[in-house]
Amino acid sequence: MASESEHKATIIDGKQIAQTVRSEIAEEVKKLSEKYGKVPGLAVVIVGSRKDSQSYVNMKRKACAEVGIKSFDFDLPEQVSEAELISKIHELNANPEVHGILVQLPLPKHINEEKVLSEINIEKDVDGFHPLNIGKLAMKGRDPLFLPCTPKGCLELLSRSGISIRGKKAVVMGRSNIVGLPVSLLLLKADATVTIVHSRSVNPESVIREADIVIAAAGQAQMVCLALQSLVFAFPILLFEYLFKFTENIDFDS
Ligand SMILES: Nc1nc2c(c(=O)[nH]1)N[C@@H](CN(C=O)c1ccc(C(=O)N[C@@H](CCC(=O)O)C(=O)O)cc1)CN2
């Protein structure tokens, strides 16, 4: 267990790191454009009019524009059928200008999220939510084509802040498919000793007190009052990490 004197918080400047990543991506896109005469294309699909989802999607689209990625925007009505949405995905799978497909979650209740995400071509699955990509993330010695952006953003913040993960005790708060679970798998791949605490955990505080790294992934402000290495996650880094991994995986030669 860390001693009391080691309980000093280090605030990570996510915005600053995001700015660096943003510049790196813009440079990468420029090089791709000069070499191949084309730029990465990201299809962003949103269903319905949830204000929070719209705001995330707008940020993603704006981020694309800022770094030179072409975004293809599809705003589908709340009532769109599952079949229509899947047909749109098939159309995007077949479009050579679209290198990545992102379906904003959550989807309306009448649409089966698992089914829809499974229809995305794994080579365009920039969210890394396709069962094959998640499956590879969960297995030793396998590498997914893409990683979910928020978990990847968390690890990028740690790495760019000079915080090593190997051998550390990492505690993840929350077990969602989007953040908690995949970030736990990523930390495990990075050789941390990982514990997940969630709504049914008994005495989570005692587990958190033992941690070297705490990742709060339960979407509730002020959830962690103690953290040995305090992490402040700023959304931009996640967004730009998203684009980062996205450009990394495009095969412009095919
Ligand atoms: N297709 C996807 N849908 C959704 C994703 C996703 O990664 N892909 N994630 C969320 C929504 N989302 C991005 O789209 C997102 C929401 C919230 C955050 C976040 O870091 N929130 C912080 C607050 C950050 C801040 O306000 O500065 C927090 O909750 O502590 C990141 C991404 C669901 N849908």
The ligand as a Gaussian input file, in Angstrom:
#p B3LYP/6-31G(d) Opt

LIG

0 1
 N      -20.410000       5.681000     -30.747000
 C      -20.153000       6.100000     -29.497000
 N      -21.173000       6.470000     -28.703000
 C      -20.884000       6.886000     -27.446000
 C      -19.554000       6.986000     -26.978000
 C      -18.527000       6.565000     -27.841000
 O      -17.324000       6.563000     -27.486000
 N      -18.856000       6.153000     -29.105000
 N      -19.301000       7.498000     -25.709000
 C      -20.377000       8.160000     -24.987000
 C      -20.571000       9.581000     -25.397000
 N      -19.325000      10.233000     -25.560000
 C      -18.862000      10.395000     -26.796000
 O      -19.455000      10.165000     -27.778000
 C      -18.647000      10.702000     -24.403000
 C      -19.336000      11.175000     -23.307000
 C      -18.660000      11.649000     -22.187000
 C      -17.287000      11.627000     -22.152000
 C      -16.533000      12.150000     -20.985000
 O      -15.334000      12.040000     -20.908000
 N      -17.179000      12.699000     -20.021000
 C      -16.527000      13.186000     -18.811000
 C      -16.728000      14.675000     -18.698000
 C      -15.758000      15.363000     -19.588000
 C      -15.953000      16.863000     -19.615000
 O      -17.070000      17.320000     -19.408000
 O      -14.972000      17.536000     -19.849000
 C      -17.158000      12.530000     -17.611000
 O      -18.257000      11.978000     -17.745000
 O      -16.518000      12.529000     -16.559000
 C      -16.597000      11.130000     -23.245000
 C      -17.279000      10.682000     -24.360000
 C      -21.681000       7.450000     -25.232000
 N      -21.906000       7.237000     -26.625000

